[in-house]
Amino acid sequence: MKRTQAKEDLAAENARLRRWVADLMSGMYVNCVYCGHRYGPNKSTPVTMADVLKKHIEKCPQHPLSKLKAENKRLRRRLAELKEKGASDEQD
Ligand SMILES: [Zn+2]
């Protein structure tokens, strides 16, 4: 078996297993481990539970990502202030 064929077979198997996991999770509740927010089961939802959880993580107030986003925002604001200050210092 050629190496590329083996790679394609593994990718197909991976896709099949991901669909299986999505099917298994569709009948379950999924909780955010950081804030406990609960989703599902909802068979009418067009996205998988994993996708629902990914969307929640982006806005979960207790997920470490939220802390990093806030820090990023603060640092960007500070950087803009320093750039402004630097520009005005050059003019003096
Ligand atoms: Zn959460």
PDB file of the backbone (N, CA, C, O) and the ligand in Angstrom, with CONECT records:
HET     ZN  A 101       1
ATOM      1  N   MET A   1       0.844  -1.201   0.000  1.00  0.00           N
ATOM      2  CA  MET A   1       0.000   0.000   0.000  1.00  0.00           C
ATOM      3  C   MET A   1       0.879   1.251   0.000  1.00  0.00           C
ATOM      4  O   MET A   1       1.821   1.364   0.784  1.00  0.00           O
ATOM      5  N   LYS A   2       0.556   2.180  -0.887  1.00  0.00           N
ATOM      6  CA  LYS A   2       1.350   3.402  -0.951  1.00  0.00           C
ATOM      7  C   LYS A   2       1.070   4.265   0.270  1.00  0.00           C
ATOM      8  O   LYS A   2       0.006   4.194   0.884  1.00  0.00           O
ATOM      9  N   ARG A   3       2.051   5.071   0.595  1.00  0.00           N
ATOM     10  CA  ARG A   3       1.961   5.908   1.782  1.00  0.00           C
ATOM     11  C   ARG A   3       0.789   6.895   1.707  1.00  0.00           C
ATOM     12  O   ARG A   3       0.112   7.125   2.709  1.00  0.00           O
ATOM     13  N   THR A   4       0.546   7.482   0.521  1.00  0.00           N
ATOM     14  CA  THR A   4      -0.547   8.447   0.397  1.00  0.00           C
ATOM     15  C   THR A   4      -1.897   7.749   0.548  1.00  0.00           C
ATOM     16  O   THR A   4      -2.835   8.314   1.110  1.00  0.00           O
ATOM     17  N   GLN A   5      -1.987   6.513   0.043  1.00  0.00           N
ATOM     18  CA  GLN A   5      -3.237   5.753   0.186  1.00  0.00           C
ATOM     19  C   GLN A   5      -3.497   5.466   1.658  1.00  0.00           C
ATOM     20  O   GLN A   5      -4.628   5.589   2.129  1.00  0.00           O
ATOM     21  N   ALA A   6      -2.442   5.081   2.389  1.00  0.00           N
ATOM     22  CA  ALA A   6      -2.587   4.796   3.816  1.00  0.00           C
ATOM     23  C   ALA A   6      -3.053   6.057   4.550  1.00  0.00           C
ATOM     24  O   ALA A   6      -3.886   5.987   5.454  1.00  0.00           O
ATOM     25  N   LYS A   7      -2.507   7.202   4.154  1.00  0.00           N
ATOM     26  CA  LYS A   7      -2.874   8.470   4.783  1.00  0.00           C
ATOM     27  C   LYS A   7      -4.344   8.815   4.506  1.00  0.00           C
ATOM     28  O   LYS A   7      -5.068   9.265   5.394  1.00  0.00           O
ATOM     29  N   GLU A   8      -4.761   8.596   3.265  1.00  0.00           N
ATOM     30  CA  GLU A   8      -6.166   8.853   2.909  1.00  0.00           C
ATOM     31  C   GLU A   8      -7.108   7.906   3.650  1.00  0.00           C
ATOM     32  O   GLU A   8      -8.189   8.308   4.082  1.00  0.00           O
ATOM     33  N   ASP A   9      -6.690   6.640   3.796  1.00  0.00           N
ATOM     34  CA  ASP A   9      -7.521   5.673   4.524  1.00  0.00           C
ATOM     35  C   ASP A   9      -7.675   6.088   5.984  1.00  0.00           C
ATOM     36  O   ASP A   9      -8.760   5.982   6.557  1.00  0.00           O
ATOM     37  N   LEU A  10      -6.586   6.558   6.580  1.00  0.00           N
ATOM     38  CA  LEU A  10      -6.636   6.988   7.983  1.00  0.00           C
ATOM     39  C   LEU A  10      -7.495   8.242   8.144  1.00  0.00           C
ATOM     40  O   LEU A  10      -8.220   8.376   9.130  1.00  0.00           O
ATOM     41  N   ALA A  11      -7.417   9.162   7.178  1.00  0.00           N
ATOM     42  CA  ALA A  11      -8.235  10.375   7.235  1.00  0.00           C
ATOM     43  C   ALA A  11      -9.717  10.014   7.135  1.00  0.00           C
ATOM     44  O   ALA A  11     -10.548  10.593   7.835  1.00  0.00           O
ATOM     45  N   ALA A  12     -10.050   9.049   6.256  1.00  0.00           N
ATOM     46  CA  ALA A  12     -11.437   8.613   6.107  1.00  0.00           C
ATOM     47  C   ALA A  12     -11.922   7.944   7.388  1.00  0.00           C
ATOM     48  O   ALA A  12     -13.048   8.174   7.828  1.00  0.00           O
ATOM     49  N   GLU A  13     -11.069   7.119   7.982  1.00  0.00           N
ATOM     50  CA  GLU A  13     -11.419   6.444   9.242  1.00  0.00           C
ATOM     51  C   GLU A  13     -11.617   7.488  10.355  1.00  0.00           C
ATOM     52  O   GLU A  13     -12.544   7.375  11.157  1.00  0.00           O
ATOM     53  N   ASN A  14     -10.759   8.480  10.395  1.00  0.00           N
ATOM     54  CA  ASN A  14     -10.878   9.548  11.392  1.00  0.00           C
ATOM     55  C   ASN A  14     -12.202  10.294  11.230  1.00  0.00           C
ATOM     56  O   ASN A  14     -12.878  10.582  12.217  1.00  0.00           O
ATOM     57  N   ALA A  15     -12.570  10.603   9.996  1.00  0.00           N
ATOM     58  CA  ALA A  15     -13.830  11.309   9.732  1.00  0.00           C
ATOM     59  C   ALA A  15     -15.017  10.451  10.168  1.00  0.00           C
ATOM     60  O   ALA A  15     -15.978  10.954  10.750  1.00  0.00           O
ATOM     61  N   ARG A  16     -14.940   9.143   9.878  1.00  0.00           N
ATOM     62  CA  ARG A  16     -16.021   8.222  10.270  1.00  0.00           C
ATOM     63  C   ARG A  16     -16.161   8.193  11.789  1.00  0.00           C
ATOM     64  O   ARG A  16     -17.274   8.241  12.313  1.00  0.00           O
ATOM     65  N   LEU A  17     -15.037   8.115  12.494  1.00  0.00           N
ATOM     66  CA  LEU A  17     -15.074   8.058  13.958  1.00  0.00           C
ATOM     67  C   LEU A  17     -15.571   9.380  14.559  1.00  0.00           C
ATOM     68  O   LEU A  17     -16.260   9.375  15.579  1.00  0.00           O
ATOM     69  N   ARG A  18     -15.225  10.511  13.930  1.00  0.00           N
ATOM     70  CA  ARG A  18     -15.712  11.808  14.412  1.00  0.00           C
ATOM     71  C   ARG A  18     -17.232  11.902  14.277  1.00  0.00           C
ATOM     72  O   ARG A  18     -17.910  12.433  15.157  1.00  0.00           O
ATOM     73  N   ARG A  19     -17.764  11.378  13.160  1.00  0.00           N
ATOM     74  CA  ARG A  19     -19.221  11.367  12.985  1.00  0.00           C
ATOM     75  C   ARG A  19     -19.876  10.490  14.048  1.00  0.00           C
ATOM     76  O   ARG A  19     -20.949  10.812  14.558  1.00  0.00           O
ATOM     77  N   TRP A  20     -19.218   9.379  14.373  1.00  0.00           N
ATOM     78  CA  TRP A  20     -19.730   8.463  15.384  1.00  0.00           C
ATOM     79  C   TRP A  20     -19.772   9.152  16.753  1.00  0.00           C
ATOM     80  O   TRP A  20     -20.773   9.064  17.464  1.00  0.00           O
ATOM     81  N   VAL A  21     -18.696   9.827  17.112  1.00  0.00           N
ATOM     82  CA  VAL A  21     -18.637  10.553  18.387  1.00  0.00           C
ATOM     83  C   VAL A  21     -19.737  11.619  18.433  1.00  0.00           C
ATOM     84  O   VAL A  21     -20.396  11.798  19.457  1.00  0.00           O
ATOM     85  N   ALA A  22     -19.926  12.328  17.303  1.00  0.00           N
ATOM     86  CA  ALA A  22     -20.969  13.362  17.251  1.00  0.00           C
ATOM     87  C   ALA A  22     -22.344  12.737  17.457  1.00  0.00           C
ATOM     88  O   ALA A  22     -23.187  13.306  18.150  1.00  0.00           O
ATOM     89  N   ASP A  23     -22.578  11.555  16.853  1.00  0.00           N
ATOM     90  CA  ASP A  23     -23.846  10.856  17.039  1.00  0.00           C
ATOM     91  C   ASP A  23     -24.043  10.465  18.501  1.00  0.00           C
ATOM     92  O   ASP A  23     -25.126  10.643  19.059  1.00  0.00           O
ATOM     93  N   LEU A  24     -22.988   9.932  19.117  1.00  0.00           N
ATOM     94  CA  LEU A  24     -23.084   9.499  20.515  1.00  0.00           C
ATOM     95  C   LEU A  24     -23.354  10.688  21.429  1.00  0.00           C
ATOM     96  O   LEU A  24     -24.136  10.585  22.374  1.00  0.00           O
ATOM     97  N   MET A  25     -22.700  11.826  21.146  1.00  0.00           N
ATOM     98  CA  MET A  25     -22.854  13.005  21.991  1.00  0.00           C
ATOM     99  C   MET A  25     -24.189  13.710  21.770  1.00  0.00           C
ATOM    100  O   MET A  25     -24.628  14.476  22.628  1.00  0.00           O
ATOM    101  N   SER A  26     -24.838  13.464  20.637  1.00  0.00           N
ATOM    102  CA  SER A  26     -26.071  14.183  20.328  1.00  0.00           C
ATOM    103  C   SER A  26     -27.189  13.851  21.314  1.00  0.00           C
ATOM    104  O   SER A  26     -28.113  14.645  21.488  1.00  0.00           O
ATOM    105  N   GLY A  27     -27.114  12.687  21.960  1.00  0.00           N
ATOM    106  CA  GLY A  27     -28.142  12.311  22.923  1.00  0.00           C
ATOM    107  C   GLY A  27     -27.756  12.578  24.361  1.00  0.00           C
ATOM    108  O   GLY A  27     -28.412  12.096  25.285  1.00  0.00           O
ATOM    109  N   MET A  28     -26.690  13.346  24.556  1.00  0.00           N
ATOM    110  CA  MET A  28     -26.182  13.568  25.914  1.00  0.00           C
ATOM    111  C   MET A  28     -26.178  15.039  26.290  1.00  0.00           C
ATOM    112  O   MET A  28     -26.290  15.916  25.433  1.00  0.00           O
ATOM    113  N   TYR A  29     -26.050  15.290  27.561  1.00  0.00           N
ATOM    114  CA  TYR A  29     -25.799  16.647  28.024  1.00  0.00           C
ATOM    115  C   TYR A  29     -24.296  16.849  28.014  1.00  0.00           C
ATOM    116  O   TYR A  29     -23.537  15.930  28.322  1.00  0.00           O
ATOM    117  N   VAL A  30     -23.871  18.039  27.665  1.00  0.00           N
ATOM    118  CA  VAL A  30     -22.454  18.387  27.722  1.00  0.00           C
ATOM    119  C   VAL A  30     -22.336  19.619  28.598  1.00  0.00           C
ATOM    120  O   VAL A  30     -23.049  20.604  28.403  1.00  0.00           O
ATOM    121  N   ASN A  31     -21.436  19.558  29.561  1.00  0.00           N
ATOM    122  CA  ASN A  31     -21.244  20.687  30.463  1.00  0.00           C
ATOM    123  C   ASN A  31     -19.886  21.329  30.252  1.00  0.00           C
ATOM    124  O   ASN A  31     -18.892  20.660  29.968  1.00  0.00           O
ATOM    125  N   CYS A  32     -19.872  22.655  30.400  1.00  0.00           N
ATOM    126  CA  CYS A  32     -18.601  23.372  30.393  1.00  0.00           C
ATOM    127  C   CYS A  32     -17.918  23.046  31.720  1.00  0.00           C
ATOM    128  O   CYS A  32     -18.529  23.194  32.778  1.00  0.00           O
ATOM    129  N   VAL A  33     -16.659  22.605  31.676  1.00  0.00           N
ATOM    130  CA  VAL A  33     -15.975  22.240  32.910  1.00  0.00           C
ATOM    131  C   VAL A  33     -15.579  23.466  33.729  1.00  0.00           C
ATOM    132  O   VAL A  33     -15.219  23.331  34.898  1.00  0.00           O
ATOM    133  N   TYR A  34     -15.639  24.659  33.136  1.00  0.00           N
ATOM    134  CA  TYR A  34     -15.233  25.866  33.859  1.00  0.00           C
ATOM    135  C   TYR A  34     -16.394  26.521  34.583  1.00  0.00           C
ATOM    136  O   TYR A  34     -16.239  26.932  35.733  1.00  0.00           O
ATOM    137  N   CYS A  35     -17.563  26.633  33.941  1.00  0.00           N
ATOM    138  CA  CYS A  35     -18.687  27.306  34.588  1.00  0.00           C
ATOM    139  C   CYS A  35     -19.889  26.395  34.794  1.00  0.00           C
ATOM    140  O   CYS A  35     -20.846  26.779  35.465  1.00  0.00           O
ATOM    141  N   GLY A  36     -19.850  25.185  34.220  1.00  0.00           N
ATOM    142  CA  GLY A  36     -20.936  24.235  34.410  1.00  0.00           C
ATOM    143  C   GLY A  36     -22.118  24.446  33.490  1.00  0.00           C
ATOM    144  O   GLY A  36     -23.120  23.740  33.602  1.00  0.00           O
ATOM    145  N   HIS A  37     -22.023  25.410  32.574  1.00  0.00           N
ATOM    146  CA  HIS A  37     -23.129  25.652  31.647  1.00  0.00           C
ATOM    147  C   HIS A  37     -23.457  24.354  30.917  1.00  0.00           C
ATOM    148  O   HIS A  37     -22.561  23.662  30.435  1.00  0.00           O
ATOM    149  N   ARG A  38     -24.758  24.024  30.837  1.00  0.00           N
ATOM    150  CA  ARG A  38     -25.157  22.749  30.266  1.00  0.00           C
ATOM    151  C   ARG A  38     -25.867  22.913  28.931  1.00  0.00           C
ATOM    152  O   ARG A  38     -26.715  23.789  28.759  1.00  0.00           O
ATOM    153  N   TYR A  39     -25.499  22.053  27.995  1.00  0.00           N
ATOM    154  CA  TYR A  39     -26.134  22.032  26.673  1.00  0.00           C
ATOM    155  C   TYR A  39     -26.706  20.657  26.399  1.00  0.00           C
ATOM    156  O   TYR A  39     -26.194  19.651  26.889  1.00  0.00           O
ATOM    157  N   GLY A  40     -27.789  20.619  25.599  1.00  0.00           N
ATOM    158  CA  GLY A  40     -28.312  19.382  25.052  1.00  0.00           C
ATOM    159  C   GLY A  40     -29.210  18.618  25.984  1.00  0.00           C
ATOM    160  O   GLY A  40     -29.545  19.132  27.051  1.00  0.00           O
ATOM    161  N   PRO A  41     -29.623  17.405  25.633  1.00  0.00           N
ATOM    162  CA  PRO A  41     -29.504  16.931  24.254  1.00  0.00           C
ATOM    163  C   PRO A  41     -30.529  17.624  23.364  1.00  0.00           C
ATOM    164  O   PRO A  41     -31.670  17.854  23.766  1.00  0.00           O
ATOM    165  N   ASN A  42     -30.113  17.943  22.180  1.00  0.00           N
ATOM    166  CA  ASN A  42     -31.009  18.625  21.254  1.00  0.00           C
ATOM    167  C   ASN A  42     -30.740  18.132  19.841  1.00  0.00           C
ATOM    168  O   ASN A  42     -29.793  18.575  19.191  1.00  0.00           O
ATOM    169  N   LYS A  43     -31.554  17.237  19.380  1.00  0.00           N
ATOM    170  CA  LYS A  43     -31.339  16.634  18.067  1.00  0.00           C
ATOM    171  C   LYS A  43     -31.651  17.581  16.911  1.00  0.00           C
ATOM    172  O   LYS A  43     -31.277  17.325  15.767  1.00  0.00           O
ATOM    173  N   SER A  44     -32.351  18.691  17.230  1.00  0.00           N
ATOM    174  CA  SER A  44     -32.669  19.628  16.151  1.00  0.00           C
ATOM    175  C   SER A  44     -31.523  20.605  15.882  1.00  0.00           C
ATOM    176  O   SER A  44     -31.547  21.347  14.900  1.00  0.00           O
ATOM    177  N   THR A  45     -30.513  20.598  16.769  1.00  0.00           N
ATOM    178  CA  THR A  45     -29.371  21.487  16.574  1.00  0.00           C
ATOM    179  C   THR A  45     -28.556  21.015  15.378  1.00  0.00           C
ATOM    180  O   THR A  45     -28.130  19.860  15.342  1.00  0.00           O
ATOM    181  N   PRO A  46     -28.332  21.884  14.406  1.00  0.00           N
ATOM    182  CA  PRO A  46     -27.609  21.459  13.205  1.00  0.00           C
ATOM    183  C   PRO A  46     -26.115  21.236  13.415  1.00  0.00           C
ATOM    184  O   PRO A  46     -25.460  20.631  12.566  1.00  0.00           O
ATOM    185  N   VAL A  47     -25.565  21.714  14.532  1.00  0.00           N
ATOM    186  CA  VAL A  47     -24.130  21.530  14.771  1.00  0.00           C
ATOM    187  C   VAL A  47     -23.929  20.441  15.822  1.00  0.00           C
ATOM    188  O   VAL A  47     -24.857  20.091  16.551  1.00  0.00           O
ATOM    189  N   THR A  48     -22.706  19.909  15.894  1.00  0.00           N
ATOM    190  CA  THR A  48     -22.407  18.875  16.873  1.00  0.00           C
ATOM    191  C   THR A  48     -22.248  19.505  18.248  1.00  0.00           C
ATOM    192  O   THR A  48     -22.050  20.714  18.368  1.00  0.00           O
ATOM    193  N   MET A  49     -22.336  18.676  19.286  1.00  0.00           N
ATOM    194  CA  MET A  49     -22.166  19.170  20.654  1.00  0.00           C
ATOM    195  C   MET A  49     -20.767  19.754  20.840  1.00  0.00           C
ATOM    196  O   MET A  49     -20.588  20.714  21.590  1.00  0.00           O
ATOM    197  N   ALA A  50     -19.774  19.175  20.157  1.00  0.00           N
ATOM    198  CA  ALA A  50     -18.409  19.698  20.253  1.00  0.00           C
ATOM    199  C   ALA A  50     -18.362  21.127  19.718  1.00  0.00           C
ATOM    200  O   ALA A  50     -17.692  21.988  20.288  1.00  0.00           O
ATOM    201  N   ASP A  51     -19.083  21.376  18.614  1.00  0.00           N
ATOM    202  CA  ASP A  51     -19.118  22.731  18.037  1.00  0.00           C
ATOM    203  C   ASP A  51     -19.844  23.699  18.972  1.00  0.00           C
ATOM    204  O   ASP A  51     -19.444  24.853  19.121  1.00  0.00           O
ATOM    205  N   VAL A  52     -20.917  23.210  19.600  1.00  0.00           N
ATOM    206  CA  VAL A  52     -21.666  24.042  20.553  1.00  0.00           C
ATOM    207  C   VAL A  52     -20.757  24.441  21.707  1.00  0.00           C
ATOM    208  O   VAL A  52     -20.757  25.590  22.150  1.00  0.00           O
ATOM    209  N   LEU A  53     -19.977  23.461  22.190  1.00  0.00           N
ATOM    210  CA  LEU A  53     -19.069  23.725  23.308  1.00  0.00           C
ATOM    211  C   LEU A  53     -17.953  24.691  22.899  1.00  0.00           C
ATOM    212  O   LEU A  53     -17.550  25.548  23.685  1.00  0.00           O
ATOM    213  N   LYS A  54     -17.461  24.550  21.676  1.00  0.00           N
ATOM    214  CA  LYS A  54     -16.412  25.467  21.191  1.00  0.00           C
ATOM    215  C   LYS A  54     -16.932  26.896  21.184  1.00  0.00           C
ATOM    216  O   LYS A  54     -16.223  27.823  21.576  1.00  0.00           O
ATOM    217  N   LYS A  55     -18.183  27.075  20.733  1.00  0.00           N
ATOM    218  CA  LYS A  55     -18.774  28.421  20.705  1.00  0.00           C
ATOM    219  C   LYS A  55     -18.913  28.976  22.122  1.00  0.00           C
ATOM    220  O   LYS A  55     -18.680  30.162  22.355  1.00  0.00           O
ATOM    221  N   HIS A  56     -19.296  28.104  23.074  1.00  0.00           N
ATOM    222  CA  HIS A  56     -19.448  28.550  24.458  1.00  0.00           C
ATOM    223  C   HIS A  56     -18.099  28.990  25.024  1.00  0.00           C
ATOM    224  O   HIS A  56     -18.009  30.017  25.697  1.00  0.00           O
ATOM    225  N   ILE A  57     -17.050  28.210  24.750  1.00  0.00           N
ATOM    226  CA  ILE A  57     -15.722  28.496  25.288  1.00  0.00           C
ATOM    227  C   ILE A  57     -15.264  29.908  24.916  1.00  0.00           C
ATOM    228  O   ILE A  57     -14.601  30.587  25.700  1.00  0.00           O
ATOM    229  N   GLU A  58     -15.631  30.336  23.702  1.00  0.00           N
ATOM    230  CA  GLU A  58     -15.229  31.672  23.250  1.00  0.00           C
ATOM    231  C   GLU A  58     -15.818  32.780  24.117  1.00  0.00           C
ATOM    232  O   GLU A  58     -15.256  33.873  24.191  1.00  0.00           O
ATOM    233  N   LYS A  59     -16.956  32.504  24.779  1.00  0.00           N
ATOM    234  CA  LYS A  59     -17.566  33.561  25.595  1.00  0.00           C
ATOM    235  C   LYS A  59     -17.757  33.178  27.064  1.00  0.00           C
ATOM    236  O   LYS A  59     -18.342  33.943  27.831  1.00  0.00           O
ATOM    237  N   CYS A  60     -17.267  31.995  27.461  1.00  0.00           N
ATOM    238  CA  CYS A  60     -17.383  31.553  28.860  1.00  0.00           C
ATOM    239  C   CYS A  60     -16.577  32.483  29.762  1.00  0.00           C
ATOM    240  O   CYS A  60     -15.376  32.661  29.560  1.00  0.00           O
ATOM    241  N   PRO A  61     -17.245  33.084  30.771  1.00  0.00           N
ATOM    242  CA  PRO A  61     -16.532  34.025  31.637  1.00  0.00           C
ATOM    243  C   PRO A  61     -15.466  33.376  32.516  1.00  0.00           C
ATOM    244  O   PRO A  61     -14.560  34.059  32.994  1.00  0.00           O
ATOM    245  N   GLN A  62     -15.565  32.066  32.733  1.00  0.00           N
ATOM    246  CA  GLN A  62     -14.611  31.417  33.633  1.00  0.00           C
ATOM    247  C   GLN A  62     -13.545  30.597  32.902  1.00  0.00           C
ATOM    248  O   GLN A  62     -12.664  30.020  33.541  1.00  0.00           O
ATOM    249  N   HIS A  63     -13.617  30.543  31.587  1.00  0.00           N
ATOM    250  CA  HIS A  63     -12.603  29.802  30.825  1.00  0.00           C
ATOM    251  C   HIS A  63     -11.313  30.624  30.801  1.00  0.00           C
ATOM    252  O   HIS A  63     -11.368  31.848  30.691  1.00  0.00           O
ATOM    253  N   PRO A  64     -10.147  29.965  30.903  1.00  0.00           N
ATOM    254  CA  PRO A  64      -8.868  30.699  30.869  1.00  0.00           C
ATOM    255  C   PRO A  64      -8.731  31.594  29.634  1.00  0.00           C
ATOM    256  O   PRO A  64      -8.024  32.601  29.677  1.00  0.00           O
ATOM    257  N   LEU A  65      -9.391  31.238  28.549  1.00  0.00           N
ATOM    258  CA  LEU A  65      -9.341  32.049  27.330  1.00  0.00           C
ATOM    259  C   LEU A  65      -9.880  33.460  27.592  1.00  0.00           C
ATOM    260  O   LEU A  65      -9.365  34.436  27.046  1.00  0.00           O
ATOM    261  N   SER A  66     -10.917  33.563  28.426  1.00  0.00           N
ATOM    262  CA  SER A  66     -11.505  34.871  28.726  1.00  0.00           C
ATOM    263  C   SER A  66     -10.486  35.777  29.425  1.00  0.00           C
ATOM    264  O   SER A  66     -10.404  36.972  29.138  1.00  0.00           O
ATOM    265  N   LYS A  67      -9.713  35.192  30.344  1.00  0.00           N
ATOM    266  CA  LYS A  67      -8.681  35.952  31.057  1.00  0.00           C
ATOM    267  C   LYS A  67      -7.628  36.453  30.063  1.00  0.00           C
ATOM    268  O   LYS A  67      -7.193  37.602  30.137  1.00  0.00           O
ATOM    269  N   LEU A  68      -7.226  35.586  29.142  1.00  0.00           N
ATOM    270  CA  LEU A  68      -6.228  35.964  28.140  1.00  0.00           C
ATOM    271  C   LEU A  68      -6.772  37.026  27.186  1.00  0.00           C
ATOM    272  O   LEU A  68      -6.046  37.937  26.788  1.00  0.00           O
ATOM    273  N   LYS A  69      -8.057  36.906  26.816  1.00  0.00           N
ATOM    274  CA  LYS A  69      -8.656  37.905  25.925  1.00  0.00           C
ATOM    275  C   LYS A  69      -8.685  39.269  26.609  1.00  0.00           C
ATOM    276  O   LYS A  69      -8.401  40.287  25.978  1.00  0.00           O
ATOM    277  N   ALA A  70      -9.033  39.292  27.915  1.00  0.00           N
ATOM    278  CA  ALA A  70      -9.073  40.547  28.662  1.00  0.00           C
ATOM    279  C   ALA A  70      -7.671  41.147  28.771  1.00  0.00           C
ATOM    280  O   ALA A  70      -7.484  42.354  28.616  1.00  0.00           O
ATOM    281  N   GLU A  71      -6.690  40.280  29.040  1.00  0.00           N
ATOM    282  CA  GLU A  71      -5.306  40.747  29.141  1.00  0.00           C
ATOM    283  C   GLU A  71      -4.828  41.282  27.791  1.00  0.00           C
ATOM    284  O   GLU A  71      -4.162  42.315  27.729  1.00  0.00           O
ATOM    285  N   ASN A  72      -5.167  40.580  26.719  1.00  0.00           N
ATOM    286  CA  ASN A  72      -4.798  41.015  25.374  1.00  0.00           C
ATOM    287  C   ASN A  72      -5.387  42.403  25.077  1.00  0.00           C
ATOM    288  O   ASN A  72      -4.712  43.275  24.529  1.00  0.00           O
ATOM    289  N   LYS A  73      -6.645  42.584  25.446  1.00  0.00           N
ATOM    290  CA  LYS A  73      -7.323  43.862  25.216  1.00  0.00           C
ATOM    291  C   LYS A  73      -6.629  44.983  25.993  1.00  0.00           C
ATOM    292  O   LYS A  73      -6.398  46.073  25.471  1.00  0.00           O
ATOM    293  N   ARG A  74      -6.298  44.680  27.282  1.00  0.00           N
ATOM    294  CA  ARG A  74      -5.624  45.666  28.132  1.00  0.00           C
ATOM    295  C   ARG A  74      -4.245  46.018  27.553  1.00  0.00           C
ATOM    296  O   ARG A  74      -3.879  47.192  27.500  1.00  0.00           O
ATOM    297  N   LEU A  75      -3.491  45.016  27.124  1.00  0.00           N
ATOM    298  CA  LEU A  75      -2.148  45.247  26.591  1.00  0.00           C
ATOM    299  C   LEU A  75      -2.190  46.029  25.279  1.00  0.00           C
ATOM    300  O   LEU A  75      -1.349  46.892  25.031  1.00  0.00           O
ATOM    301  N   ARG A  76      -3.193  45.711  24.436  1.00  0.00           N
ATOM    302  CA  ARG A  76      -3.326  46.445  23.165  1.00  0.00           C
ATOM    303  C   ARG A  76      -3.643  47.919  23.419  1.00  0.00           C
ATOM    304  O   ARG A  76      -3.132  48.805  22.734  1.00  0.00           O
ATOM    305  N   ARG A  77      -4.504  48.165  24.427  1.00  0.00           N
ATOM    306  CA  ARG A  77      -4.868  49.536  24.766  1.00  0.00           C
ATOM    307  C   ARG A  77      -3.633  50.286  25.277  1.00  0.00           C
ATOM    308  O   ARG A  77      -3.389  51.438  24.917  1.00  0.00           O
ATOM    309  N   ARG A  78      -2.851  49.588  26.137  1.00  0.00           N
ATOM    310  CA  ARG A  78      -1.632  50.181  26.697  1.00  0.00           C
ATOM    311  C   ARG A  78      -0.621  50.466  25.580  1.00  0.00           C
ATOM    312  O   ARG A  78       0.035  51.507  25.579  1.00  0.00           O
ATOM    313  N   LEU A  79      -0.504  49.539  24.637  1.00  0.00           N
ATOM    314  CA  LEU A  79       0.415  49.713  23.506  1.00  0.00           C
ATOM    315  C   LEU A  79       0.016  50.936  22.680  1.00  0.00           C
ATOM    316  O   LEU A  79       0.864  51.726  22.262  1.00  0.00           O
ATOM    317  N   ALA A  80      -1.284  51.074  22.456  1.00  0.00           N
ATOM    318  CA  ALA A  80      -1.776  52.223  21.686  1.00  0.00           C
ATOM    319  C   ALA A  80      -1.459  53.523  22.418  1.00  0.00           C
ATOM    320  O   ALA A  80      -1.086  54.519  21.799  1.00  0.00           O
ATOM    321  N   GLU A  81      -1.615  53.501  23.761  1.00  0.00           N
ATOM    322  CA  GLU A  81      -1.294  54.691  24.573  1.00  0.00           C
ATOM    323  C   GLU A  81       0.179  55.042  24.454  1.00  0.00           C
ATOM    324  O   GLU A  81       0.540  56.206  24.281  1.00  0.00           O
ATOM    325  N   LEU A  82       1.033  54.016  24.548  1.00  0.00           N
ATOM    326  CA  LEU A  82       2.475  54.256  24.479  1.00  0.00           C
ATOM    327  C   LEU A  82       2.891  54.762  23.097  1.00  0.00           C
ATOM    328  O   LEU A  82       3.762  55.623  22.978  1.00  0.00           O
ATOM    329  N   LYS A  83       2.256  54.215  22.052  1.00  0.00           N
ATOM    330  CA  LYS A  83       2.552  54.676  20.693  1.00  0.00           C
ATOM    331  C   LYS A  83       2.166  56.140  20.551  1.00  0.00           C
ATOM    332  O   LYS A  83       2.893  56.937  19.957  1.00  0.00           O
ATOM    333  N   GLU A  84       0.995  56.479  21.113  1.00  0.00           N
ATOM    334  CA  GLU A  84       0.522  57.862  21.066  1.00  0.00           C
ATOM    335  C   GLU A  84       1.473  58.787  21.814  1.00  0.00           C
ATOM    336  O   GLU A  84       1.817  59.868  21.337  1.00  0.00           O
ATOM    337  N   LYS A  85       1.895  58.337  23.000  1.00  0.00           N
ATOM    338  CA  LYS A  85       2.823  59.106  23.829  1.00  0.00           C
ATOM    339  C   LYS A  85       4.163  59.290  23.092  1.00  0.00           C
ATOM    340  O   LYS A  85       4.739  60.378  23.080  1.00  0.00           O
ATOM    341  N   GLY A  86       4.639  58.196  22.481  1.00  0.00           N
ATOM    342  CA  GLY A  86       5.892  58.250  21.727  1.00  0.00           C
ATOM    343  C   GLY A  86       5.803  59.249  20.586  1.00  0.00           C
ATOM    344  O   GLY A  86       6.744  59.998  20.322  1.00  0.00           O
ATOM    345  N   ALA A  87       4.656  59.250  19.912  1.00  0.00           N
ATOM    346  CA  ALA A  87       4.466  60.166  18.783  1.00  0.00           C
ATOM    347  C   ALA A  87       4.443  61.611  19.264  1.00  0.00           C
ATOM    348  O   ALA A  87       4.993  62.496  18.608  1.00  0.00           O
ATOM    349  N   SER A  88       3.801  61.853  20.418  1.00  0.00           N
ATOM    350  CA  SER A  88       3.743  63.228  20.913  1.00  0.00           C
ATOM    351  C   SER A  88       5.081  63.666  21.487  1.00  0.00           C
ATOM    352  O   SER A  88       5.416  64.848  21.409  1.00  0.00           O
ATOM    353  N   ASP A  89       5.878  62.726  22.077  1.00  0.00           N
ATOM    354  CA  ASP A  89       7.205  63.050  22.587  1.00  0.00           C
ATOM    355  C   ASP A  89       8.142  63.462  21.450  1.00  0.00           C
ATOM    356  O   ASP A  89       8.987  64.342  21.613  1.00  0.00           O
ATOM    357  N   GLU A  90       7.974  62.801  20.282  1.00  0.00           N
ATOM    358  CA  GLU A  90       8.818  63.141  19.131  1.00  0.00           C
ATOM    359  C   GLU A  90       8.551  64.565  18.649  1.00  0.00           C
ATOM    360  O   GLU A  90       9.445  65.246  18.145  1.00  0.00           O
ATOM    361  N   GLN A  91       7.305  64.998  18.815  1.00  0.00           N
ATOM    362  CA  GLN A  91       6.942  66.332  18.356  1.00  0.00           C
ATOM    363  C   GLN A  91       7.486  67.423  19.288  1.00  0.00           C
ATOM    364  O   GLN A  91       7.705  68.557  18.862  1.00  0.00           O
ATOM    365  N   ASP A  92       7.708  67.062  20.593  1.00  0.00           N
ATOM    366  CA  ASP A  92       8.175  68.069  21.560  1.00  0.00           C
ATOM    367  C   ASP A  92       9.615  68.481  21.303  1.00  0.00           C
ATOM    368  O   ASP A  92      10.156  69.318  22.025  1.00  0.00           O
TER     369      ASP A  92
HETATM  370 ZN    ZN A 101     -18.354  27.919  30.611  1.00  0.00          ZN2+
END
